Amino acid sequence: MKIFSNDSIRRIFDRSIEIEGISMLDMMERAASAITYEIMKRWRTTKRIVIFAGPGDNGGDALAVARMLFEQGYKPAVYLLNVASSHLSNCCSANRDRLYELEGIDYTEITKTLEPPILSENDVVIDGLFGSGLRSPLKGGYTSLVQHINDSGAYIVSIDIPSGLFGEQNARIDRRNIIKADLTLTYQFKRLSFFFAENAQFIGNCQVLDLGLSSDAMAEIPADTYLIEQDDAYRMIMPRDPFSNKYDQGTIYLVAGSYGMMGAAILSARAALRTGCGLVTVHAPKKGYVPLQTAVPEALFEPDKEQYVTSAFGESHTYSAVAIGPGITTSDMTLDALDQYLKLYHHACLLDADALNCIHKRPMLLRSIPKHSIITPHRVEFDRLFGSHSCDEERLYKALNEARLYDIIIVLKGHHTMTVCPNGKVYINSTGNSGMATAGSGDVLTGVIASFVSQGYQPETGAVLGVYIHGLAGDIAAQEHSEFGVMASDIVDNLGRAIKQAKTRSL
């Protein structure tokens, strides 16, 4: 599913209105009806509801919701902030006029200084101050009102987007001046800003309301950001040839493990095999032979000349995928081995974990990463490689620049893992849960992505599909063990089930 910018969403609304032959006011009625229905599902008519409407179309939505609630027996207290008197949007003005026709509604229009009403933790506040059309940070009395609402303890419902938050580009705004919603009822699409950890405190629980916008308009308008869901995974998974042999199903050269960290190699190897790779060869120190062959007898073992750390990689160009990093340490010998590999072998590979930590210790190696390679850093590893960042939004835009510069794919691991491609495309993952924040989970992901690449998927597709299947396996594991009880090995055990589920088209 495409993740559209605010400007693109406006174009989709306009195009939908044109295709249906309706007015913007009619579309606003549709949106307000959806919001009203969600409110009525949650609270009885006796609940005190306080509605704040701004001067734009978001305020128009809020006023329409106030009218509909009143007509259903609710008694909302409605405040329209029109401090720049007579500068309401056309739709906001029309909905204000409709409120005038209601006898007995508690309505106040603020044209000068606002004296905020008393709010309590027993109230529901409907935030309709500013939506996605906001062009500059809140200021003046609006900031005081936002802070008053946030401090009230009331349950806050934001219409479309919490007031003060932008759909994109929030890194440099004052976060004290953003509504902290408990529930965000957004129209048709989630915004890009909804997927960043730093904005979770403002979004609360997010529910997307389908307004029936034109599918043709959505198809016509391009986007660079996508949310990967089951139908996307279904389309990506290639059928297996029933006459194939293990070499046809892909071969992986996996450089992983060291003394005391062979679990990383085991998890990666098992994950690669469980997701369909035909043959995995693990290169590890000699001391890794017994644990690796005991835990993963299906894998081949190539011993390093050293007992405890990796000191040299063997020939790898005959394999269909190469993955380096889980548990290899950052010893000088290992760092030198990685340095030599990246400078002499110009085949795309997957670099994770300690491979990235080695590059951090020798930054010039960034320039030696083969084109079309995949790196899979979490936020700490990313900052080690590319400098400190204050938030995930900054990391995404930095990743876009670095992916283009080095012509690599960057998998930014997190709650909503983002696969960033050198062509500027970003794929946001929809699967996964907090139980996957556990040791070894990243090692499993390395094996999964390498497996898909080895089977003939393009690196971009292999990364996107690998992230989705990895997260789905974690979700299946959490159903059995809860998010508190998931271990990395549980994710491995459910990879086959995840692929089976993804191959079933959602209805």
Disulfide bonds with the S-S distance in Angstrom:
none
